[in-house]
Amino acid sequence: MDAVNGARWADTLAVFDLETTGIDVDVCRIVTAHVGVLGASGEVLERREWLVDPGVEIPTAASLIHGVTTERARLEGQNAATAVAEIIGELASAAAKGLPIVAYNAAYDLTVLAREAERYGLAPLPGPGPVVDPLVIDKAVDRYRRGKRTLSVTAAHYGVRLDDAHDAGADAVAAGRVAQAIARAYPELAALAIGDLHARQVEWCRDQAESYQAWRRGNGEPEFTTSGAWPVRVRTGA
């Protein structure tokens, strides 16, 4: 069955995650990356990982999260432009095979990748799509669940093991398995064509951002704004 046009989008998934130099998608750089493929039981069928020399200092705060220092990246890391081109190529190849790309908080990772492509004069990832974002989907189907929605917390909620959070490989695989767990928990989502699920996430992410913005403005931050663009954010100020 074609993974894009068939109803069983969760059977085989491409998974993607980045660890970076910071949180601002317009300026941060890739430090580590993972692109893999999961089978229907969450087994890892393919995996490829990158350690990248971002060409800038890695802030201590970021190193404390993902464990990669500036010194290590310079010594062991791949040239950034080459790595970005390879990451895009792996994701494009997966998409060409009809595999949805799973990324938790996809608008972060895919926007960083788009900005890096622009930075190095590379063609961006086509689309990108179809994309599956377990964060957006979980917030839509279980809107009123209390507590944080980090990958670690959400993975635990769905019974997915994540032993090494903030390792790109561990996070990517966990995100794919969470997507599959959500599909099992909500058969109506599993039955959607992947293109329809992608379109719904565009709407859900916009609605979620509008709701969050209204909440922040109603709680003492009248100028607060946030983007609901998904799966790639509009450049700040654009």
C-alpha positions as CSV (number, residue, x, y, z in Angstrom):
1,M,0.0,0.0,0.0
2,D,1.3,3.5,-0.8
3,A,2.1,5.1,2.5
4,V,1.0,8.5,1.3
5,N,-2.3,7.6,-0.3
6,G,-3.2,4.6,1.9
7,A,-5.0,4.8,5.2
8,R,-2.2,3.2,7.3
9,W,0.2,6.2,7.5
10,A,1.6,5.0,10.8
11,D,2.9,1.7,9.5
12,T,6.2,3.0,8.2
13,L,7.5,6.4,9.2
14,A,10.5,8.6,8.6
15,V,11.7,10.2,11.9
16,F,13.7,13.4,12.2
17,D,15.2,15.4,15.0
18,L,17.8,18.1,15.5
19,E,19.8,19.4,18.4
20,T,21.0,22.9,17.9
21,T,22.8,26.0,19.3
22,G,19.7,27.6,20.6
23,I,16.0,28.3,20.4
24,D,15.7,31.1,17.9
25,V,15.0,29.3,14.6
26,D,16.2,32.2,12.5
27,V,19.7,32.2,13.9
28,C,20.5,28.9,15.6
29,R,22.6,26.2,13.9
30,I,22.4,22.5,13.7
31,V,24.8,20.5,16.0
32,T,23.4,17.0,15.7
33,A,20.8,15.4,13.5
34,H,19.0,12.1,13.0
35,V,17.0,10.8,10.1
36,G,15.6,7.2,10.4
37,V,12.8,4.9,9.4
38,L,10.6,3.0,11.8
39,G,8.5,-0.1,11.0
40,A,5.0,-0.8,12.1
41,S,6.0,-2.1,15.6
42,G,8.3,0.9,16.1
43,E,11.4,-1.1,15.2
44,V,14.3,0.9,13.7
45,L,14.7,-0.1,10.0
46,E,17.2,2.6,9.0
47,R,19.1,5.3,10.8
48,R,21.6,8.0,9.9
49,E,23.1,10.5,12.3
50,W,25.3,13.6,12.0
51,L,27.6,15.5,14.3
52,V,28.0,19.0,12.8
53,D,30.5,21.8,13.2
54,P,28.0,24.7,13.2
55,G,30.8,27.3,12.5
56,V,29.8,29.3,15.6
57,E,30.3,28.9,19.4
58,I,27.9,26.5,21.0
59,P,26.5,28.2,24.1
60,T,27.1,26.4,27.3
61,A,23.4,26.3,28.0
62,A,22.9,24.3,24.8
63,S,25.9,22.0,25.4
64,L,24.4,21.2,28.8
65,I,21.2,20.0,27.1
66,H,22.6,17.9,24.3
67,G,26.2,17.2,25.5
68,V,28.1,18.6,22.5
69,T,30.7,21.3,23.2
70,T,32.2,23.7,20.7
71,E,35.5,21.9,21.0
72,R,34.1,18.5,20.2
73,A,32.0,19.9,17.3
74,R,35.1,21.5,15.8
75,L,37.2,18.4,16.2
76,E,34.7,15.7,15.2
77,G,31.9,17.6,13.4
78,Q,31.2,17.5,9.7
79,N,31.2,20.7,7.6
80,A,27.8,22.3,8.1
81,A,26.9,23.0,4.5
82,T,27.7,19.4,3.6
83,A,25.7,18.0,6.5
84,V,22.7,20.2,5.8
85,A,22.7,19.1,2.2
86,E,22.8,15.4,3.3
87,I,20.1,15.8,5.9
88,I,17.8,17.4,3.3
89,G,18.7,14.7,0.8
90,E,17.8,11.9,3.3
91,L,14.4,13.5,4.2
92,A,13.6,14.1,0.5
93,S,14.4,10.5,-0.3
94,A,12.1,9.3,2.5
95,A,9.3,11.6,1.3
96,A,9.8,10.4,-2.3
97,K,9.2,6.9,-1.0
98,G,5.8,8.0,0.4
99,L,6.9,8.1,4.0
100,P,5.5,10.7,6.3
101,I,8.2,12.7,8.2
102,V,7.7,12.6,11.9
103,A,9.2,15.4,14.1
104,Y,8.1,16.4,17.6
105,N,7.4,20.2,17.4
106,A,8.1,19.9,13.7
107,A,7.9,23.7,13.1
108,Y,11.1,24.1,15.1
109,D,13.2,21.4,13.4
110,L,11.9,22.0,9.9
111,T,12.3,25.8,10.2
112,V,15.8,25.5,11.4
113,L,16.6,23.2,8.5
114,A,15.0,25.6,6.1
115,R,17.0,28.5,7.5
116,E,20.2,26.5,7.3
117,A,19.5,25.7,3.7
118,E,19.0,29.3,3.0
119,R,22.2,30.2,4.8
120,Y,24.3,27.9,2.7
121,G,22.5,28.5,-0.6
122,L,21.0,25.1,-0.8
123,A,17.6,24.0,-2.2
124,P,15.2,23.6,0.7
125,L,13.4,20.4,1.5
126,P,10.5,20.2,-1.0
127,G,7.1,20.8,0.6
128,P,7.9,19.9,3.3
129,G,5.2,17.2,3.6
130,P,3.5,15.1,4.5
131,V,4.6,15.8,8.1
132,V,3.3,14.2,11.3
133,D,3.8,16.3,14.5
134,P,2.9,14.3,17.6
135,L,2.9,17.5,19.7
136,V,0.3,19.2,17.5
137,I,-1.8,16.1,17.2
138,D,-1.7,15.3,20.9
139,K,-2.8,18.8,21.9
140,A,-5.7,18.6,19.4
141,V,-7.0,15.2,20.5
142,D,-6.4,15.6,24.2
143,R,-6.8,19.3,24.6
144,Y,-7.6,19.5,28.3
145,R,-4.9,17.2,29.7
146,R,-3.0,19.0,32.4
147,G,0.7,19.2,32.6
148,K,3.6,19.8,30.3
149,R,3.8,18.5,26.7
150,T,7.5,18.0,26.4
151,L,8.5,14.9,24.4
152,S,9.6,13.1,27.6
153,V,6.2,13.8,29.3
154,T,4.2,12.9,26.2
155,A,6.2,9.8,25.6
156,A,5.5,8.6,29.2
157,H,1.8,9.4,28.8
158,Y,1.6,7.1,25.7
159,G,3.8,4.4,27.2
160,V,6.8,5.1,25.0
161,R,10.2,4.6,26.5
162,L,12.7,7.5,26.2
163,D,16.0,6.9,28.1
164,D,18.2,9.6,26.5
165,A,16.2,12.7,26.0
166,H,17.9,15.4,23.9
167,D,19.9,12.9,22.0
168,A,18.7,13.4,18.4
169,G,18.4,9.7,17.7
170,A,16.6,8.9,20.9
171,D,14.2,11.8,20.4
172,A,13.5,11.0,16.8
173,V,12.7,7.4,17.5
174,A,10.6,8.3,20.5
175,A,8.6,10.8,18.4
176,G,7.9,8.2,15.8
177,R,6.7,5.7,18.4
178,V,4.5,8.4,20.1
179,A,2.9,9.0,16.7
180,Q,2.2,5.3,16.3
181,A,0.8,5.2,19.8
182,I,-1.5,8.1,19.1
183,A,-2.7,6.3,15.9
184,R,-3.5,3.2,18.0
185,A,-5.3,5.3,20.6
186,Y,-7.3,7.2,18.1
187,P,-8.3,4.9,15.2
188,E,-10.1,7.7,13.5
189,L,-6.7,9.4,13.0
190,A,-5.1,6.2,11.8
191,A,-7.8,5.9,9.2
192,L,-7.1,9.3,7.7
193,A,-5.2,9.7,4.5
194,I,-1.9,11.2,5.4
195,G,-2.5,14.3,3.2
196,D,-5.7,14.9,5.2
197,L,-3.9,14.5,8.5
198,H,-1.2,17.0,7.3
199,A,-3.9,19.6,6.4
200,R,-5.6,19.1,9.8
201,Q,-2.4,19.8,11.6
202,V,-2.0,23.1,9.7
203,E,-5.4,24.1,11.1
204,W,-4.7,22.7,14.6
205,C,-1.4,24.5,14.9
206,R,-2.9,27.8,13.9
207,D,-5.7,27.4,16.3
208,Q,-3.4,26.4,19.1
209,A,-1.2,29.4,18.6
210,E,-4.1,31.7,18.5
211,S,-5.4,30.3,21.8
212,Y,-2.0,30.5,23.5
213,Q,-1.5,34.0,22.3
214,A,-4.9,35.0,23.7
215,W,-4.0,33.4,27.0
216,R,-0.7,35.2,27.3
217,R,-2.2,38.5,26.4
218,G,-4.9,37.9,29.0
219,N,-2.3,37.2,31.6
220,G,-0.3,40.4,31.6
221,E,1.5,40.3,28.3
222,P,-0.7,42.4,25.9
223,E,1.9,42.6,23.2
224,F,2.7,38.9,23.1
225,T,2.7,37.3,19.7
226,T,3.4,33.8,18.4
227,S,3.4,32.1,15.1
228,G,0.9,29.4,14.1
229,A,2.6,28.7,10.8
230,W,3.3,24.9,10.3
231,P,5.3,23.0,9.4
232,V,7.7,25.9,8.6
233,R,7.5,29.2,10.3
234,V,7.5,32.5,8.6
235,R,10.7,34.4,9.2
236,T,10.5,36.9,12.0
237,G,9.5,40.3,10.7
238,A,8.3,38.9,7.4
